[in-house]
Amino acid sequence: MTPADWEDPANHLLGMLIRGEASDETDQRGRRLNGDPILLLLNGGGRTKSFALPAIGRPGAWTQLIDTAHQAPRPVQEDGLSLVPHSLVLLRYESTPPPALR
């Protein structure tokens, strides 16, 4: 996002991806802990807007944690989602565990 984008009064959208590797948490032995990526999407405007979801590069899927426009969790489509006006959505990327070795 450029400063001009930020200062544009018609721009009421914001998306922020926080990768799990960005955590500074450590375990009891001082080893770094990696969390799940989370994605915060905000639509402060008066029209429904579409967001493309970022590719994480490993097997898994986005799951909805919070959606201020809907009480019940909804499935998240792989290609993206639409946010109604004046809403916030928080998603977490849950990795698919590798198949068990036999």
C-alpha positions as a Markdown table, in Angstrom:
| # | Residue | x | y | z |
|---|---|---|---|---|
| 1 | Met | 0.0 | 0.0 | 0.0 |
| 2 | Thr | 1.4 | 3.4 | -1.0 |
| 3 | Pro | 0.9 | 6.6 | 1.0 |
| 4 | Ala | -1.5 | 7.8 | -1.7 |
| 5 | Asp | -3.6 | 4.6 | -1.3 |
| 6 | Trp | -3.7 | 5.1 | 2.5 |
| 7 | Glu | -4.7 | 8.8 | 2.2 |
| 8 | Asp | -7.4 | 8.2 | -0.5 |
| 9 | Pro | -10.7 | 9.0 | 1.2 |
| 10 | Ala | -12.5 | 6.5 | -1.2 |
| 11 | Asn | -10.4 | 3.6 | -0.1 |
| 12 | His | -12.1 | 1.9 | 2.8 |
| 13 | Leu | -10.5 | -1.6 | 2.5 |
| 14 | Leu | -7.7 | -3.2 | 4.4 |
| 15 | Gly | -6.2 | -6.7 | 4.4 |
| 16 | Met | -3.3 | -7.8 | 6.7 |
| 17 | Leu | -1.6 | -11.2 | 6.5 |
| 18 | Ile | 0.4 | -12.2 | 9.6 |
| 19 | Arg | 2.5 | -15.3 | 8.8 |
| 20 | Gly | 3.0 | -17.9 | 11.5 |
| 21 | Glu | 6.8 | -17.5 | 11.2 |
| 22 | Ala | 6.4 | -13.9 | 12.4 |
| 23 | Ser | 5.8 | -15.0 | 16.0 |
| 24 | Asp | 8.6 | -14.3 | 18.5 |
| 25 | Glu | 7.3 | -17.0 | 20.9 |
| 26 | Thr | 9.6 | -19.7 | 22.2 |
| 27 | Asp | 9.1 | -22.9 | 24.0 |
| 28 | Gln | 10.6 | -23.8 | 27.4 |
| 29 | Arg | 13.9 | -24.6 | 25.8 |
| 30 | Gly | 14.1 | -21.4 | 23.8 |
| 31 | Arg | 13.1 | -22.9 | 20.5 |
| 32 | Arg | 11.1 | -20.8 | 18.2 |
| 33 | Leu | 7.4 | -21.6 | 17.8 |
| 34 | Asn | 5.6 | -21.1 | 14.5 |
| 35 | Gly | 1.9 | -20.4 | 14.6 |
| 36 | Asp | -0.7 | -20.5 | 11.9 |
| 37 | Pro | -0.9 | -17.6 | 9.4 |
| 38 | Ile | -3.9 | -15.3 | 10.1 |
| 39 | Leu | -5.6 | -12.9 | 7.8 |
| 40 | Leu | -7.5 | -9.8 | 8.8 |
| 41 | Leu | -9.9 | -8.3 | 6.3 |
| 42 | Leu | -11.8 | -5.0 | 6.8 |
| 43 | Asn | -14.4 | -3.3 | 4.7 |
| 44 | Gly | -15.2 | 0.1 | 6.0 |
| 45 | Gly | -17.0 | 1.2 | 2.8 |
| 46 | Gly | -20.6 | 1.2 | 1.8 |
| 47 | Arg | -20.4 | -1.5 | -0.8 |
| 48 | Thr | -19.6 | -5.2 | -0.8 |
| 49 | Lys | -16.0 | -5.9 | -1.9 |
| 50 | Ser | -14.2 | -9.1 | -3.0 |
| 51 | Phe | -10.9 | -10.1 | -1.5 |
| 52 | Ala | -8.5 | -12.7 | -3.1 |
| 53 | Leu | -7.0 | -15.0 | -0.5 |
| 54 | Pro | -3.2 | -15.4 | -0.5 |
| 55 | Ala | -1.6 | -18.7 | -1.4 |
| 56 | Ile | 0.4 | -20.0 | 1.6 |
| 57 | Gly | 2.4 | -22.6 | -0.3 |
| 58 | Arg | 1.6 | -25.7 | 1.7 |
| 59 | Pro | -1.5 | -28.0 | 1.9 |
| 60 | Gly | -4.3 | -26.6 | 4.0 |
| 61 | Ala | -7.3 | -24.3 | 4.0 |
| 62 | Trp | -8.5 | -21.0 | 5.4 |
| 63 | Thr | -11.0 | -21.2 | 8.2 |
| 64 | Gln | -13.2 | -18.4 | 9.6 |
| 65 | Leu | -12.6 | -17.3 | 13.2 |
| 66 | Ile | -14.7 | -14.1 | 13.2 |
| 67 | Asp | -17.1 | -12.5 | 10.8 |
| 68 | Thr | -19.0 | -9.5 | 12.1 |
| 69 | Ala | -21.7 | -9.8 | 9.5 |
| 70 | His | -22.7 | -13.4 | 10.2 |
| 71 | Gln | -23.2 | -15.2 | 13.5 |
| 72 | Ala | -22.5 | -18.7 | 12.3 |
| 73 | Pro | -19.2 | -19.6 | 10.7 |
| 74 | Arg | -19.4 | -20.0 | 6.9 |
| 75 | Pro | -17.1 | -22.1 | 4.6 |
| 76 | Val | -14.3 | -20.2 | 3.0 |
| 77 | Gln | -13.8 | -20.6 | -0.7 |
| 78 | Glu | -10.3 | -21.1 | -1.9 |
| 79 | Asp | -10.4 | -18.3 | -4.5 |
| 80 | Gly | -11.6 | -15.6 | -2.1 |
| 81 | Leu | -14.5 | -14.1 | -0.3 |
| 82 | Ser | -16.8 | -11.1 | -0.3 |
| 83 | Leu | -17.1 | -8.7 | 2.6 |
| 84 | Val | -20.4 | -6.8 | 3.1 |
| 85 | Pro | -20.1 | -3.1 | 4.0 |
| 86 | His | -18.8 | -2.2 | 7.4 |
| 87 | Ser | -17.6 | -5.7 | 8.3 |
| 88 | Leu | -14.5 | -7.5 | 9.6 |
| 89 | Val | -13.4 | -11.1 | 8.9 |
| 90 | Leu | -10.5 | -12.9 | 10.7 |
| 91 | Leu | -9.3 | -16.1 | 9.1 |
| 92 | Arg | -6.7 | -18.7 | 10.1 |
| 93 | Tyr | -4.8 | -21.0 | 7.7 |
| 94 | Glu | -4.9 | -24.5 | 9.0 |
| 95 | Ser | -2.3 | -26.9 | 7.5 |
| 96 | Thr | -3.4 | -30.3 | 6.4 |
| 97 | Pro | -1.3 | -32.9 | 8.3 |
| 98 | Pro | 0.8 | -35.1 | 6.2 |
| 99 | Pro | -0.5 | -38.6 | 5.7 |
| 100 | Ala | 0.6 | -41.1 | 8.3 |
| 101 | Leu | 3.5 | -43.4 | 7.3 |
| 102 | Arg | 2.6 | -47.0 | 7.2 |
